Amino acid sequence: MIPDVFAPATLGPLTLRNRIIKAATFEGATPDALVTDDLIEYHRRPAAGGIGMTTVAYCAVSPEGRTDRHQIWMRPEAVPGLRRLTDAVHAEGAAVSAQLGHAGPVANAKSNGRPALSAGRMFNPLSMRTTHAATEADIDRITRAHADAALLAIESGFDAVEIHLGHNYFASAFLSPKLNHRKDAYGGSLANRAKVARGVCRAVRDAVGDRIAVIAKLNMEDGVPGGIRLEESIRTARRLEEDGSLDALELTAGSSLLNPMYLFRGDAPVPEFAATFPQPQRLGVKLIGNRILRSYPYEEAYLLSSARRFRAELKLPLILLGGITDRDTMDLAMTEGFEFVAMGRAVLREPDLINRIAAERDTKSLCIHCNKCMPTIYSRTRCVVIEPNA
C-alpha cells in the first residue's frame, strides 16, 4: 500500500505528523556562533507552515570543523539557545533535527583560526589555505565529538540528529578516491575509506540509544572525476545498513568543495557569489567561477534516477531529496518506495507551502530555481526574489 505523504509516519523512535522534512540549508543567522532570534524564526516559519520536521544546518561538532567562525558548534554554551529553538518548533507541531558534522576540507581555516583537517593535504581556494592530513588521534577525537554533540542535541530538545557524510565534508573526504590517497588503515580500499563514516554513525548510536532518531546524509555521487561514484556509494550504504546505526538515510550528491551545483541544479549565480568575496578572491571567482559553479538543468525529482538504485538495494528507510516542490512529485516518491521527502529552496521561498499543498493539491511552488539564495549564506540566507534588498 502506497503511503499518504501527509499522514503521520514513524522515523525510528519518532512519529512525524507527515513525511515531509525541511532539508538542512545553511541559515547564515548565527554571527556569534550561537542561536539568534533570526535563526529561531527561520525554523519556526516552516514548522508553522506544515513541515513534518525541520533540520538545523551545520551544527559543527568542533571549532575547526566549522565552515567559518560564525557557524554554530555544539558546546554547553549553545544549549540554552538551541532549547529556545526546539521549543519554538515544537510549539508549531513539528519535530526538529540537528545536522551534525565536521566540514573537513570545506572548513575555512582562515576564518576559524584553526587548520582544516581532511584525509590528506590539499589547497582550498576559498580559504586560500592548505588542509592538514588528519591523524588517527584527530579521527578518534572527531568521532567522539560527534557522539558528544548528539548528547548535547538531546539536552537541547532535538528529536533527531542528521550525521553529515556528504558533500566532501570530513567523512565524505575519506570516502572519496579523489581526496583520499592515504596509505594507512583509512585509505585504499572502500572498506578502509568507509571507516570514518561507519565509526561516526556507530559512536552516535551508542551514545544516544533509541532516545532520538539517527539519520545520515550520504553522497550518491560527488559529480567530479575520480570522486565517489554510485556503485561504491551503494556498497557504503549497505554497510551502514548492516551496522544498524541508522534509522534512515538521506540521499544527496555533489561536492561543496569541487562541484556544488551538482546538488542544486538550475542557474549558477556566479556574479552574485563573486560579489560576496574580497579581492583577489572576487576576481578569481569571476574568472573561473563557471568551472566551479557549473550549470545543470533543473527538473523535478532530479536525483530520483540515482536514488532508485539505492531503493532497490536497501531496506533502510530512505529520504528523497532534490527537486521536490509539489504534491505530484511527493506522491511519485511514495510510489517509488521512499519513506520521506526533503525540501529546501521551495520552503525557503514559501515557508507555508506545505499547508497550501495540503489544502489544494494542485498548488505549485513559486521557486524559480535561480539559486540567488545560495550566496546569501554569507550574510542571512533568504530568497532574494521576495526580499531583494534585505
C-alpha positions as CSV (number, residue, x, y, z in Angstrom):
1,M,0.0,0.0,0.0
2,I,1.4,3.4,-1.0
3,P,1.6,5.7,2.0
4,D,0.0,9.1,2.1
5,V,2.8,11.7,2.3
6,F,0.6,13.8,4.6
7,A,-0.2,11.0,7.1
8,P,1.8,10.6,10.3
9,A,4.9,8.4,9.9
10,T,7.4,6.7,12.1
11,L,11.1,7.6,11.9
12,G,13.0,5.4,14.4
13,P,11.6,6.3,17.9
14,L,9.9,9.4,16.5
15,T,6.5,10.0,15.0
16,L,6.2,12.8,12.5
17,R,2.9,14.4,11.6
18,N,3.8,13.9,7.9
19,R,6.5,12.6,5.7
20,I,7.9,15.9,4.6
21,I,11.3,17.2,6.0
22,K,12.8,20.6,5.6
23,A,16.3,19.8,4.4
24,A,19.4,21.3,6.1
25,T,20.2,24.6,4.3
26,F,22.8,26.9,5.9
27,E,20.9,29.7,7.6
28,G,23.6,32.4,7.9
29,A,21.9,33.6,11.0
30,T,24.4,32.9,13.8
31,P,27.0,35.8,13.7
32,D,28.3,34.8,17.2
33,A,28.2,31.0,16.6
34,L,25.1,30.9,18.9
35,V,21.3,30.8,18.3
36,T,19.7,34.1,17.4
37,D,16.0,35.1,17.2
38,D,16.5,35.2,13.4
39,L,17.6,31.5,13.4
40,I,14.6,30.6,15.6
41,E,12.2,32.4,13.2
42,Y,13.9,30.7,10.2
43,H,12.8,27.3,11.5
44,R,9.6,28.3,13.2
45,R,8.0,29.6,10.0
46,P,8.2,26.3,8.0
47,A,7.1,24.5,11.2
48,A,4.0,26.7,11.3
49,G,3.7,26.2,7.6
50,G,3.1,22.4,7.9
51,I,6.5,20.7,7.6
52,G,6.9,17.4,9.5
53,M,10.4,18.1,10.7
54,T,12.9,20.9,10.1
55,T,16.6,20.5,10.1
56,V,19.0,23.0,11.7
57,A,22.0,23.1,9.4
58,Y,25.7,22.6,10.0
59,C,25.9,22.2,13.8
60,A,29.6,21.6,13.8
61,V,31.0,19.1,16.3
62,S,34.2,21.0,16.9
63,P,35.6,24.5,16.4
64,E,37.9,23.6,13.5
65,G,35.0,21.7,11.8
66,R,33.0,24.9,11.0
67,T,32.7,26.2,7.5
68,D,33.5,29.6,9.1
69,R,33.8,31.1,12.6
70,H,30.1,32.2,12.6
71,Q,28.7,28.7,12.4
72,I,27.2,27.1,15.5
73,W,29.4,24.5,17.1
74,M,28.0,22.1,19.7
75,R,29.1,23.1,23.2
76,P,27.3,23.7,26.5
77,E,27.1,27.5,25.9
78,A,24.9,26.7,22.8
79,V,22.4,24.6,24.6
80,P,20.1,27.4,26.1
81,G,19.6,29.0,22.7
82,L,19.1,25.6,21.0
83,R,16.5,24.8,23.6
84,R,14.6,28.0,22.7
85,L,14.7,27.0,19.1
86,T,13.4,23.5,19.6
87,D,10.7,24.7,21.9
88,A,9.5,27.2,19.2
89,V,9.4,24.5,16.6
90,H,7.6,22.0,18.9
91,A,5.0,24.7,19.7
92,E,4.1,24.7,16.0
93,G,3.6,20.9,16.0
94,A,6.7,19.9,14.1
95,A,9.8,17.9,15.0
96,V,13.3,19.3,14.7
97,S,16.6,17.7,13.8
98,A,20.2,18.9,14.3
99,Q,22.6,18.3,11.4
100,L,25.9,17.3,13.0
101,G,29.1,17.4,11.0
102,H,32.7,18.3,10.6
103,A,33.4,20.4,7.5
104,G,36.9,18.8,6.9
105,P,38.5,20.4,3.8
106,V,35.4,22.6,3.3
107,A,36.2,24.4,6.6
108,N,37.5,27.9,6.3
109,A,40.8,27.7,8.2
110,K,41.5,31.4,7.9
111,S,38.1,32.3,9.4
112,N,38.2,29.7,12.1
113,G,41.8,30.4,13.1
114,R,42.5,26.7,13.1
115,P,43.9,24.3,10.5
116,A,41.3,22.5,8.3
117,L,41.5,18.7,8.5
118,S,41.0,16.2,5.7
119,A,42.0,12.8,4.6
120,G,45.1,14.4,3.1
121,R,46.7,17.7,2.2
122,M,45.0,19.9,-0.5
123,F,44.6,23.5,-1.3
124,N,41.2,25.2,-0.6
125,P,40.8,28.2,-2.9
126,L,38.1,29.7,-0.8
127,S,40.1,30.0,2.4
128,M,43.5,30.2,0.5
129,R,44.9,27.6,2.9
130,T,46.1,24.0,2.6
131,T,44.3,21.4,4.7
132,H,46.2,19.2,7.1
133,A,46.0,15.4,6.9
134,A,44.1,14.2,9.9
135,T,46.0,11.9,12.2
136,E,44.5,8.8,13.9
137,A,44.2,10.9,17.1
138,D,42.3,13.5,15.1
139,I,39.9,10.9,13.7
140,D,39.3,9.5,17.2
141,R,38.7,12.9,18.6
142,I,36.3,13.9,15.8
143,T,34.4,10.6,16.2
144,R,33.9,11.2,19.9
145,A,32.9,14.8,19.2
146,H,30.0,13.6,17.1
147,A,28.8,11.4,20.0
148,D,29.2,14.3,22.4
149,A,27.3,16.7,20.1
150,A,24.5,14.2,19.8
151,L,24.1,14.1,23.6
152,L,24.0,17.9,23.6
153,A,21.3,17.7,20.9
154,I,19.2,15.6,23.3
155,E,19.8,18.1,26.1
156,S,18.7,20.8,23.7
157,G,15.4,19.2,22.9
158,F,16.1,17.9,19.4
159,D,14.1,14.9,18.2
160,A,16.7,13.7,15.7
161,V,20.2,14.2,14.5
162,E,21.4,14.0,10.9
163,I,25.1,13.0,10.5
164,H,26.7,14.7,7.6
165,L,28.5,12.1,5.5
166,G,28.2,14.1,2.2
167,H,29.5,17.0,0.1
168,N,33.2,16.2,0.7
169,Y,33.0,17.2,4.3
170,F,35.3,15.3,6.7
171,A,33.7,11.8,6.4
172,S,32.9,12.3,2.7
173,A,36.5,13.3,2.0
174,F,37.7,10.0,3.4
175,L,35.2,8.2,1.2
176,S,36.4,10.0,-1.9
177,P,39.1,8.3,-4.0
178,K,39.9,11.7,-5.4
179,L,40.6,13.3,-2.0
180,N,41.8,10.2,0.0
181,H,45.3,9.0,-1.0
182,R,46.3,7.6,2.4
183,K,48.4,4.6,2.7
184,D,47.2,3.7,6.3
185,A,44.2,1.9,7.6
186,Y,41.9,4.7,6.4
187,G,42.9,4.7,2.8
188,G,43.0,2.5,-0.3
189,S,40.1,0.0,-0.3
190,L,36.5,1.2,0.2
191,A,36.3,-0.8,3.4
192,N,39.2,1.4,4.8
193,R,37.8,4.7,3.3
194,A,34.4,4.0,4.9
195,K,35.8,3.5,8.4
196,V,35.3,7.2,9.4
197,A,31.7,7.3,8.3
198,R,30.8,4.0,9.9
199,G,32.7,4.8,13.1
200,V,31.0,8.2,13.5
201,C,27.5,6.6,13.0
202,R,28.3,3.8,15.5
203,A,29.5,6.3,18.1
204,V,26.4,8.4,17.8
205,R,24.1,5.5,18.0
206,D,25.9,4.1,21.0
207,A,25.7,7.5,22.7
208,V,22.0,8.2,22.1
209,G,20.5,4.7,22.1
210,D,16.9,5.0,21.0
211,R,16.2,8.3,22.6
212,I,16.2,10.2,19.3
213,A,16.2,9.3,15.6
214,V,19.6,9.0,13.9
215,I,19.8,9.9,10.2
216,A,22.8,10.1,7.9
217,K,23.2,12.3,4.8
218,L,25.2,10.3,2.2
219,N,26.5,11.3,-1.2
220,M,25.4,9.0,-4.0
221,E,27.9,10.7,-6.3
222,D,30.3,13.6,-6.0
223,G,29.8,14.8,-9.6
224,V,33.6,15.2,-10.1
225,P,36.0,12.9,-12.0
226,G,37.7,10.5,-9.6
227,G,35.2,11.2,-6.8
228,I,32.6,9.0,-5.2
229,R,30.6,7.0,-7.7
230,L,27.2,5.4,-7.5
231,E,28.4,1.8,-7.2
232,E,30.8,2.5,-4.4
233,S,28.3,4.6,-2.5
234,I,25.7,1.8,-2.7
235,R,28.2,-0.5,-1.1
236,T,28.9,2.0,1.7
237,A,25.1,2.4,2.2
238,R,24.8,-1.4,2.5
239,R,27.5,-1.4,5.2
240,L,25.8,1.4,7.1
241,E,22.5,-0.6,6.9
242,E,24.2,-3.8,8.2
243,D,25.8,-1.8,11.1
244,G,22.3,-1.0,12.4
245,S,23.3,2.5,13.4
246,L,20.8,4.5,11.4
247,D,17.0,5.0,11.3
248,A,17.1,6.5,7.8
249,L,19.4,7.6,5.1
250,E,19.0,10.9,3.2
251,L,20.5,10.7,-0.3
252,T,22.4,13.6,-1.7
253,A,25.1,14.5,-4.3
254,G,27.7,17.0,-5.2
255,S,30.8,18.5,-3.6
256,S,30.7,21.8,-1.6
257,L,34.4,22.0,-2.4
258,L,34.5,21.0,-6.1
259,N,31.1,20.9,-7.7
260,P,28.2,22.4,-5.5
261,M,25.8,22.9,-8.4
262,Y,25.6,19.1,-8.9
263,L,23.3,19.1,-5.9
264,F,21.4,22.2,-6.6
265,R,20.7,22.3,-10.3
266,G,19.3,25.3,-12.1
267,D,21.1,28.6,-12.7
268,A,24.6,29.1,-11.5
269,P,24.8,32.5,-9.6
270,V,28.5,33.3,-10.4
271,P,28.3,37.1,-10.3
272,E,26.3,37.0,-7.0
273,F,28.9,34.7,-5.5
274,A,31.8,36.8,-6.7
275,A,30.3,39.9,-5.0
276,T,30.5,38.2,-1.6
277,F,34.3,37.9,-1.7
278,P,37.0,40.4,-1.1
279,Q,39.8,40.8,-3.7
280,P,41.6,38.9,-5.0
281,Q,39.1,36.1,-4.5
282,R,36.4,38.1,-6.1
283,L,38.3,38.4,-9.3
284,G,39.2,34.7,-9.2
285,V,35.6,33.7,-8.8
286,K,34.6,35.9,-11.8
287,L,37.4,34.3,-13.9
288,I,36.9,30.6,-13.0
289,G,33.5,30.6,-11.3
290,N,31.9,28.8,-14.2
291,R,34.3,25.9,-13.7
292,I,33.3,25.5,-10.1
293,L,29.7,26.6,-10.3
294,R,28.7,24.5,-13.3
295,S,25.2,24.9,-14.7
296,Y,22.9,21.8,-14.7
297,P,19.4,21.9,-15.9
298,Y,16.7,21.8,-13.3
299,E,13.9,19.2,-13.4
300,E,11.6,17.8,-10.7
301,A,13.0,14.9,-8.7
302,Y,16.4,15.3,-10.4
303,L,18.1,12.8,-8.0
304,L,15.4,10.1,-8.4
305,S,17.1,8.1,-11.1
306,S,20.2,7.6,-8.9
307,A,18.2,7.2,-5.7
308,R,16.2,4.3,-7.3
309,R,19.4,2.2,-7.3
310,F,19.7,2.6,-3.5
311,R,16.0,1.8,-3.0
312,A,16.4,-1.4,-5.0
313,E,19.4,-2.5,-2.8
314,L,18.3,-1.4,0.7
315,K,15.6,-2.0,3.2
316,L,16.6,1.0,5.3
317,P,14.1,3.9,5.2
318,L,15.3,6.5,2.6
319,I,14.7,10.2,2.3
320,L,14.5,11.5,-1.3
321,L,16.0,15.0,-1.8
322,G,16.3,17.2,-4.9
323,G,13.6,19.0,-6.9
324,I,10.6,18.2,-4.8
325,T,8.2,21.1,-5.0
326,D,4.7,19.8,-5.5
327,R,2.2,17.1,-4.5
328,D,2.7,15.1,-7.7
329,T,6.4,14.7,-7.0
330,M,5.8,13.8,-3.4
331,D,3.4,11.1,-4.4
332,L,5.8,9.8,-7.0
333,A,8.4,9.4,-4.3
334,M,6.0,7.4,-2.2
335,T,5.1,5.3,-5.2
336,E,8.8,4.6,-5.8
337,G,9.2,3.3,-2.2
338,F,10.8,6.2,-0.5
339,E,9.6,6.8,3.1
340,F,10.2,10.6,3.3
341,V,10.9,13.6,1.1
342,A,13.1,16.6,1.9
343,M,12.7,20.1,0.6
344,G,15.0,23.1,0.6
345,R,14.7,26.1,-1.7
346,A,10.9,25.8,-2.2
347,V,10.3,26.1,1.5
348,L,12.7,29.0,1.8
349,R,10.7,30.8,-0.9
350,E,7.4,29.9,0.8
351,P,7.5,28.7,4.4
352,D,3.8,27.9,4.3
353,L,4.0,25.8,1.1
354,I,3.2,22.5,2.8
355,N,-0.1,23.8,4.3
356,R,-1.1,25.2,1.0
357,I,-0.4,22.0,-0.8
358,A,-2.3,20.0,1.8
359,A,-5.3,22.4,1.3
360,E,-5.1,22.4,-2.5
361,R,-3.1,19.6,-4.1
362,D,-2.6,21.4,-7.4
363,T,-0.6,24.2,-5.6
364,K,2.7,24.9,-7.4
365,S,5.9,26.3,-5.8
366,L,6.9,29.8,-6.7
367,C,10.6,29.0,-6.6
368,I,12.2,29.7,-10.0
369,H,15.5,27.8,-9.1
370,C,17.6,30.9,-9.9
371,N,19.8,29.9,-6.9
372,K,20.5,33.5,-6.0
373,C,19.6,32.4,-2.4
374,M,22.9,30.5,-2.3
375,P,25.3,33.4,-2.0
376,T,23.2,34.9,0.9
377,I,24.6,32.2,3.2
378,Y,27.4,34.6,3.9
379,S,25.0,37.2,5.4
380,R,21.5,35.9,6.1
381,T,20.0,33.1,4.0
382,R,16.9,34.3,2.2
383,C,15.0,34.2,-1.1
384,V,16.2,37.4,-2.9
385,V,13.1,37.3,-5.2
386,I,10.9,38.2,-2.2
387,E,13.5,40.1,-0.2
388,P,15.7,41.8,-2.8
389,N,17.0,44.5,-0.5
390,A,17.2,42.6,2.8
